[in-house]
Amino acid sequence: MGESKLKHLQREEMRLSCAGVQTAGGRVRVRWETDSAATPMGQLAYFIEFLTLTGLWSCWQDRCPLSYSSPNAPTKADVLGTWLLSILSGHRRYSHVTTIRCDGVNPGLLGMNKVISEDALRRALVAIPEDKGVSWLDDHLRQSTAPLLDVPWILDIDTTIKPLYGKQEGAVVSYNPKKPGRPSHSYHTYLMAGLRLVMGVEVKAGNEHSGSHTLPGLLTILDELPAHHRPKMVRGDCGFGSDGIMRELETRAQPYLFKLRLSKNVKLLAQAFGRMN
């Protein structure tokens, strides 16, 4: 009798520990097992609930400029869900998608029929027109940061060199401080300082790493923002302290703060200011 009561109490505790989660695939109940091994994707159900209740997941699908004519083609949910799960799993190559094809839980929570293969995912992304695809992703990225722009903020700009292995588009041997002689890509990143939220990223060839290649993306972000949402300051290192970049920012009355290289003229200017003080 005692064992029966104990089992009943354990069942009640398990029932009370279950939490209802609303997902794209319907409402499910999530239960934590304290004695089981930990999994990095254990909290994904709650993130999927957030995407579902806010409408972000459905809106992202509806606006995706991907269309198929074949009745056997995968759905948008299959394509975007495979892409999302792969990114959240930390994958860096299309071939890594194979490792999540055995997942029998999370794809269903996203309303997916299946996890598509790496080749199908690659073909689907190629089928998206580049200009429409960039506009689609940029619009959603702007929506995620727009509510935060009512308070004063600083825009940081930076360039990162990523060494490449294998044959990839834009892989060019150029400036590479860690792997000299290795082909690379250059990532031009625009960040909201403090929160470190990404306002935009442009991937360019390895030989397009200077500040002049960062400028077009920077001006695009500034010109698209309303005057009251623009950053109080644009900040960068000495690679951006060139006359061309500063002239464009001054034309837009945009304050900036850049480091300057200690060239001969800069040293003379610093000495002159020192004598004045």
Order of alpha helices (4+ residues) and beta strands (2+ residues): alpha-beta-beta-alpha-alpha-alpha-alpha-alpha-alpha-beta-beta-beta-alpha-beta-alpha-beta-alpha
